[in-house]
Amino acid sequence: MIQRVGQDLFRSGLLEYWEGHCAITGLDIPALLCASHIKPWAECSTDAERLDIFNGLLLATHLDSLFDKGFITVTDVGEIDISPCLSGKHRKLLGVDSTFGVVRLAEGHKLYLQYHRTAVFLRG
């Protein structure tokens, strides 16, 4: 597997920031956690932006995929918004619930989250 330059550093920073737990579920099995960029790597204009820990969430693998593909997003206060493109049946199968939330969001996350909500999140 090809790894991006700095990805280990980014992942280490997220593991430390989120204390080894998924930012949404609290899962603490490192092998099942992904260092997920809020503003996608390819859309970042600088390496500093790509490696900024506030441009990341540590997520369980299934939530990472949902987040990357825009099926879920996070509000500035940490609430999870689920795309209407994800049916109730699929939400149940994936174990995704709108009562989920992210704790420990900092001011630095907000600009990236705004980008995710406007450019990545599937509105229907």
C-alpha positions as MATLAB code, in Angstrom:
seq = 'MIQRVGQDLFRSGLLEYWEGHCAITGLDIPALLCASHIKPWAECSTDAERLDIFNGLLLATHLDSLFDKGFITVTDVGEIDISPCLSGKHRKLLGVDSTFGVVRLAEGHKLYLQYHRTAVFLRG';
ca = [
       0.000    0.000    0.000;
       1.324    3.444   -0.943;
       1.232    5.917    1.906;
       1.187    9.685    1.619;
       4.157   11.622    2.997;
       3.338   12.680    6.553;
       0.396   10.289    6.963;
       2.085    8.518    9.912;
       2.634   11.872   11.620;
      -0.983   12.872   10.980;
      -2.301    9.559   12.337;
      -0.058    9.755   15.410;
      -1.310   13.265   16.108;
      -4.934   12.160   15.831;
      -4.366    9.108   18.026;
      -2.919   11.426   20.659;
      -5.595   14.136   20.313;
      -8.496   11.670   20.461;
      -6.712    9.570   23.123;
      -6.843    6.447   20.941;
     -10.640    6.482   20.608;
     -12.994    6.978   17.687;
     -14.218   10.574   17.904;
     -17.813    9.387   17.458;
     -18.220    5.911   18.962;
     -15.360    5.744   21.453;
     -14.024    2.525   19.856;
     -10.455    2.028   21.055;
      -9.014   -0.658   18.750;
      -6.246    1.164   16.824;
      -6.334   -1.306   13.914;
      -9.991   -0.351   13.321;
      -9.434    3.417   13.477;
      -8.680    5.679   10.519;
      -7.063    9.088   10.443;
      -9.774   10.822    8.437;
      -9.215   14.205    6.830;
     -12.119   16.614    7.218;
     -11.031   18.656    4.207;
      -9.825   15.981    1.789;
      -6.074   15.608    1.245;
      -6.356   16.409   -2.468;
      -8.290   19.615   -1.739;
      -5.753   20.999    0.745;
      -3.654   23.842   -0.596;
      -0.622   23.302    1.666;
       1.152   20.505    3.509;
       0.461   22.374    6.749;
      -3.268   22.068    6.035;
      -2.885   18.368    5.149;
      -1.065   17.615    8.412;
      -3.068   19.892   10.723;
      -4.612   17.696   13.432;
      -7.633   20.007   13.441;
      -8.235   18.861    9.855;
      -8.798   15.357   11.140;
     -11.078   13.034   13.015;
     -10.083    9.618   14.300;
     -12.926    7.403   13.110;
     -13.947    3.755   13.118;
     -13.400    2.389    9.616;
     -17.075    2.333    8.590;
     -17.594    5.905    9.822;
     -14.438    7.018    8.011;
     -15.878    5.693    4.757;
     -19.265    7.331    5.365;
     -17.574   10.645    6.252;
     -15.177   10.579    3.275;
     -18.012    9.876    0.840;
     -20.260   12.579    2.331;
     -22.932   10.352    3.855;
     -22.318   11.900    7.275;
     -20.916   15.214    8.445;
     -20.383   17.007   11.737;
     -21.797   20.334   12.892;
     -19.678   22.915   14.707;
     -21.129   21.704   18.018;
     -20.336   18.064   17.254;
     -23.741   16.774   16.171;
     -23.818   14.197   13.394;
     -25.839   15.023   10.297;
     -26.790   12.064    8.137;
     -27.351   12.546    4.425;
     -30.871   11.898    3.142;
     -29.090    9.703    0.560;
     -28.668    7.121    3.340;
     -32.007    5.394    3.941;
     -33.300    4.372    7.340;
     -32.629    0.738    6.427;
     -29.013    1.507    5.576;
     -28.553    3.634    8.695;
     -29.698    0.684   10.771;
     -27.467   -1.800    8.921;
     -24.474    0.504    9.430;
     -25.339    1.319   13.029;
     -25.413    5.054   12.308;
     -27.604    7.153   14.554;
     -28.223   10.892   14.572;
     -27.828   10.861   18.359;
     -24.098   10.230   17.852;
     -21.846   13.152   18.459;
     -18.238   14.260   18.529;
     -16.796   15.584   21.751;
     -13.568   17.543   22.112;
     -14.011   19.608   18.962;
     -11.826   22.695   19.068;
     -12.123   26.047   17.348;
      -9.528   24.826   14.819;
     -11.911   22.138   13.539;
     -14.661   24.575   12.538;
     -13.223   25.924    9.278;
     -12.523   22.391    8.034;
     -15.957   21.162    9.124;
     -17.602   24.047    7.276;
     -15.719   22.988    4.154;
     -16.862   19.372    4.611;
     -20.505   20.399    5.036;
     -20.488   22.560    1.903;
     -18.182   20.626   -0.449;
     -18.360   16.961    0.604;
     -21.658   16.287    2.404;
     -24.401   14.809    0.181;
     -27.532   16.888    0.605;
     -29.772   14.660   -1.480;
];
